[in-house]
C-alpha cells in the first residue's frame, strides 16, 4: 500500500494510505468538470483517457484532509447540459454495485497548506434503482503524489 501525499514540495502532508480495493476510474473529463488540481507530473505524462480516484466513505478515514465549506450543490445534469459530457460519463463500479455521481457538495483540500481542490465530496446513487444514495469522498490520484 502506498501513501497519498500533498503534491506541493513545500508541504508533503500525508493524506491517506491508498487501499487499491477502493480505487475507481472516471473519464479524464471529471478533472475539468469538477475543476480539480492536477499534479504537474500527471499533466506531462497524461495520455490515459481515465483518471483514478480513491473513494472513501468517511472523512475520518483520512490521516489529514481539509474540506471546503458547502459549495452550491453542483448537479451533474446541470453541469453536463448542452455539453459533450453526459451524466453517464460519471458512472463507476464499487462494492459490487454500479453507482453514478448525482452532485458535488464540497471540495477536498490539503489539511496543511489548503491547496487544491484535490477531490470532492459527492452524493452518489445506485444506478439500477436511483434511490440508494450516499455521500462519499473522492480523492483524485492525479492531484496528489503516491
C-alpha positions as CSV (number, residue, x, y, z in Angstrom):
1,X,0.0,0.0,0.0
2,X,1.2,3.5,-0.8
3,X,0.5,6.8,0.8
4,X,-1.2,9.7,-0.9
5,X,0.8,12.9,-0.2
6,X,0.2,16.6,-1.0
7,X,1.8,17.3,-4.3
8,X,3.4,20.6,-3.2
9,X,7.0,20.1,-2.3
10,X,7.0,22.6,0.5
11,X,4.1,20.7,2.1
12,X,4.3,16.9,1.8
13,X,1.3,16.4,4.1
14,X,0.4,12.7,4.3
15,X,-3.2,12.4,3.3
16,X,-4.2,8.7,3.4
17,X,-3.0,5.2,2.8
18,X,-4.3,4.1,-0.5
19,X,-6.3,0.9,-0.5
20,X,-6.3,-0.5,-4.0
21,X,-9.8,-2.1,-3.5
22,X,-11.2,1.4,-3.2
23,X,-9.8,2.9,-6.4
24,X,-12.4,3.7,-9.1
25,X,-11.9,5.0,-12.6
26,X,-13.7,8.0,-14.2
27,X,-13.1,9.7,-17.5
28,X,-10.4,12.5,-17.5
29,X,-13.3,14.9,-18.2
30,X,-14.1,14.6,-14.4
31,X,-11.0,16.6,-13.6
32,X,-12.1,19.5,-15.6
33,X,-15.8,19.2,-14.8
34,X,-15.1,19.3,-11.1
35,X,-12.2,21.8,-11.5
36,X,-9.7,19.6,-9.7
37,X,-6.0,20.4,-9.5
38,X,-3.6,18.1,-11.4
39,X,-0.1,17.3,-10.2
40,X,2.5,18.7,-12.7
41,X,3.9,15.2,-13.4
42,X,0.5,13.9,-14.2
43,X,-0.2,16.7,-16.7
44,X,3.1,16.0,-18.5
45,X,2.6,12.2,-18.6
46,X,-1.2,12.1,-19.1
47,X,-2.1,10.0,-22.2
48,X,-4.8,8.0,-20.4
49,X,-8.5,8.5,-21.1
50,X,-9.3,7.8,-17.4
51,X,-8.4,9.1,-14.0
52,X,-8.2,7.1,-10.8
53,X,-10.0,8.3,-7.7
54,X,-9.8,6.8,-4.2
55,X,-13.3,6.5,-2.9
56,X,-13.5,7.0,0.9
57,X,-16.8,6.6,2.9
58,X,-15.9,8.6,6.0
59,X,-13.9,11.7,6.3
60,X,-12.3,10.3,9.5
61,X,-10.6,7.6,7.4
62,X,-8.2,10.2,6.1
63,X,-4.9,10.9,8.0
64,X,-5.2,14.6,7.1
65,X,-7.7,16.3,4.8
66,X,-9.4,19.6,4.6
67,X,-13.0,20.0,3.5
68,X,-14.3,23.2,2.0
69,X,-17.4,24.9,3.1
70,X,-20.6,24.0,1.2
71,X,-20.4,24.9,-2.4
72,X,-23.6,25.4,-4.4
73,X,-24.6,21.8,-5.0
74,X,-23.5,21.0,-8.5
75,X,-26.0,18.7,-10.0
76,X,-24.3,16.7,-12.7
77,X,-27.2,17.2,-15.1
78,X,-26.7,21.0,-14.7
79,X,-23.0,20.8,-15.4
80,X,-23.4,18.4,-18.4
81,X,-26.4,20.0,-20.1
82,X,-25.6,21.3,-23.5
83,X,-22.0,19.9,-23.4
84,X,-20.3,16.8,-24.8
85,X,-20.3,15.3,-21.3
86,X,-23.3,13.4,-20.1
87,X,-24.3,12.2,-16.6
88,X,-23.4,8.6,-17.8
89,X,-19.8,9.7,-18.0
90,X,-19.7,9.6,-14.2
91,X,-20.7,6.0,-13.7
92,X,-18.4,3.6,-11.8
93,X,-18.4,0.2,-10.2
94,X,-17.8,-0.1,-6.4
95,X,-18.7,-2.7,-3.8
96,X,-20.5,-4.8,-6.4
97,X,-22.8,-2.1,-7.5
98,X,-22.9,0.4,-10.3
99,X,-23.0,4.0,-9.0
100,X,-23.5,7.4,-10.6
101,X,-22.4,10.7,-9.2
102,X,-25.5,12.9,-8.8
103,X,-24.0,16.0,-7.3
104,X,-20.8,17.5,-5.8
105,X,-21.3,19.4,-2.5
106,X,-17.8,20.2,-1.1
107,X,-14.2,20.0,-2.2
108,X,-11.3,18.2,-0.6
109,X,-8.1,20.3,0.0
110,X,-4.8,19.7,1.8
111,X,-5.2,20.0,5.5
112,X,-1.8,21.6,5.9
113,X,-1.3,24.1,3.0
114,X,-5.0,24.5,2.0
115,X,-4.1,23.9,-1.7
116,X,-6.5,22.2,-4.0
117,X,-9.1,21.1,-4.8
118,X,-7.7,17.6,-4.8
119,X,-11.0,15.8,-4.6
120,X,-14.7,16.3,-3.9
121,X,-17.4,15.2,-1.6
122,X,-20.2,13.8,-3.7
123,X,-23.6,12.3,-3.5
124,X,-23.8,9.1,-5.4
125,X,-26.8,6.9,-6.2
126,X,-27.2,3.2,-7.1
127,X,-27.7,3.4,-10.9
128,X,-30.1,0.5,-11.0
129,X,-32.5,1.9,-8.5
130,X,-31.6,5.6,-8.3
131,X,-32.8,5.5,-4.7
132,X,-29.9,4.1,-2.7
133,X,-27.9,7.3,-2.1
134,X,-24.9,8.1,0.0
135,X,-22.2,10.7,0.5
136,X,-18.6,9.7,-0.4
137,X,-15.2,11.5,-0.5
138,X,-13.4,11.1,-3.8
139,X,-9.6,11.9,-3.8
140,X,-8.2,12.4,-7.3
141,X,-4.9,10.4,-7.5
142,X,-3.8,12.8,-10.3
143,X,-3.9,15.6,-7.8
144,X,-1.5,14.0,-5.2
145,X,1.7,12.1,-5.3
146,X,1.8,8.4,-4.3
